[in-house]
Amino acid sequence: MDYWLFFFRGAGDNIFDAIAVAASEHPAALRSRRDAIAQRLYTAYRRRSDRANVIADDGGVPCHEDPVAAETERIKAVLLNDQEKSEATLLELLRSLQQLELTVDTLMVTEIGKAVSSYRKHNSNQIRHLVQLLIEGWKRILDEWMSS
């Protein structure tokens, strides 16, 4: 979505102008996809500096009140700190992530994938394997969300 926002801003247009063109040129296709488009456009989330104030588009609770998002942020902070972590600590953190039921919104807001992917080339086979499983699982979640 960020790519398209950047694209339209650079062209001097906005995404809503593109939707208007699509509505006039391909109304049936737009109608069949409008719910997914609306969900992407109106899912309220703020990145990086405003993570604690994230609110779901259904009037949900702020991110800091969502225990899954809060735990994900906690794990991310530990993964990203510069202190040396033992293999056992990393395995415990990654397994904790595996137990969490993350949503697309939580994945996007916390950007946990970036923190976890930095361990793709870790010396430990177990850690590399667990990272791969986590990322594949999150990709499936995103693919399901995109196709719905």
Helices and strands as residue ranges (DSSP letters): H 2-11, H 15-25, H 27-42, G 48-53, G 63-65, H 67-80, H 87-99, H 104-110, H 112-117, H 125-147
